Amino acid sequence: MTIVRPATITTPPLTAGQRERRQAAYRLGRELTEAARQARHPLVDETILSTPLNVIPEALDILATAPRIAAAPPPADLRVGRNLRGEPVAVVLHSDRWSLVVRPPVAVAGHRPPESCVFLQGYGKYFGMSYAVFCFDDDPSALGMSWTEMINRVVARTA
């Protein structure tokens, strides 16, 4: 094959806070991927807060937007880490105000449901950062059930 002109992708400019948030989400996705490839538990150095979904106004936006990003990602808004068998083990999605890291379910004897972390812009002032990391996976509310369905759709679109 002869390449006449290399492909170029123009990505939107990012603020320093958006770059910091995206890099943190990429680090988590990379660690999940490397841990899966090395058959070990991931080492997570982020402070992850657990809170009900209804406390976070961005939850509805994430529910609506994440499956669309997974189905037709803009440049640089989706990365999928895969294990040595080519199965997705980490999915990282970005929007302007949030990044979502999904750890797909494992279908083995010790079944593990999907897990997710959301890096939200503007919530990290207490930690001296431009973002905070939240986990919503154990929310038993109707909104929590919608969250689980959304995670499953994101995983299905990236498999």
N, C-alpha and C positions, 0 to 999 in steps of 0.2 A: 504494500500500500504506500502511496506517495502522499505526503501531507503538503498541500499547496500553501496553506496559511494556518498557523496554529489558532485554535479556538480561544477566544477571550471571553471572560465573564465579568461583567460590571456588577459589583456589589454596592449596595447603598452605603453611604458614609455612616460611621458609628460614633457615638459619643464615647468618652473614656469610660463611663459607667457601663454602657452597653458592652464594650469590649471586655471589661473586667468580669461582667456577669457571664458572657458567652465563654470566656476562657475557663471560668470555674465549672460551668456545665460540661465543657469538653474534657476537663480533667477527670470529672466523675465518670463520664462515659468511657474514657480511656481506661480508667482503673477497673470498671466493670468488665470491659472487654479483656484486658490483660489477665484479670483474675479467672475469668471463664476459660481462657486459653491455657492457663497454668493449673487449672483444677484446684483453686484455693478460694478462700473467702475474700471479698474485696476489702481493702483498707480505705475507709472513708474518713477524710480529715475535715470535712465540712461540719459546721454546727447546723443540724437539721431540726427544725421546730415542728412539732406535731400540733395541729390545730384543726377545728372543724372547718369544712369548706365554706359554710355560710358567713364566716368572719371575713373572708377575703373577697372584695368586690370583683377582682379579676377572674374568679373561678368560672363565671358564666362565659366570659370571653374565651377562656382557654377551652372550655367544653365545646364551644362552637367552632373555634379556629384551628385547634390542633389536628383534627382529622383532615381538614382541607389542606393544611401545610404538608401533612404526611402524604396525601394523594397527589399533590402538584406543588412540590416545594420550590419557592423562589431560590435563586442562587445563594448558597452558603447557609440556608436555613434548616437543613436536615443532614444528619450524619447517622450512619448505622454501623455499630461495631458488631462483628460476627465472630463466633467461636471457630475452632479448627474444622468443624463440619459445615461451616457456612451458614449456620443458624443465627438469627439476630439475638444478641445478648445485651445490647444497649442501643437505645434510640434517643437522639438528641434533636430537639426542635427548638426554633427560636422565633420570637416575634419582637416587636419594638420594646415591649415592657416586660416580657417574661421569657424564660427558657425552661423547657420541660425535658427531664431525663427519665426515660422509661426502662425498666428492667423487665423484659417479657417473662411470662410464666415458664416454669420448667415442668415438663411432662415426664417425670421419672418417679420412682417409688416414693421419694420424699417430696411430693408435689408442692411447689411454691407458687402462690398467686402472683400476678404482675405487681410490681412496685413502681412508684413514681416519686420524683422530687421536682418541685417547681422553684426556680430561681426568680424571685420577683423584684423588679427594679423599684427603688425608692423605699424599701422596707428595712434596710440594713443600717440605718443611722446609729442604732444602739450598739452595733458591733463595729462601728467605724468603717462600714463598707457601703457601697451603693446598692446592694441587693441583700436579700435574706433568702434562706432555703427552707421550704416547707414540704412536709409529707402529709398527704391526705388519705392514705390508703385504708385506714381503719375506720373511716367515717360511715356509720350505719344508716345515715339519713337517706332520703330519696335523692338528694343531690349527690351524696356519696356513691349511690348505686349508679347514677348517671356518669359519675367520674370513672368508675370501673368499666362501664360500657365504652366510654370514650377511649380509655387506655387500650382496651381490646381492639377497637377499630384502628387505632394508630398502629398497633403491633401488626394487625392483619395487612395493612396497606404497605408495610415496609418489609414483610417477610420475603 
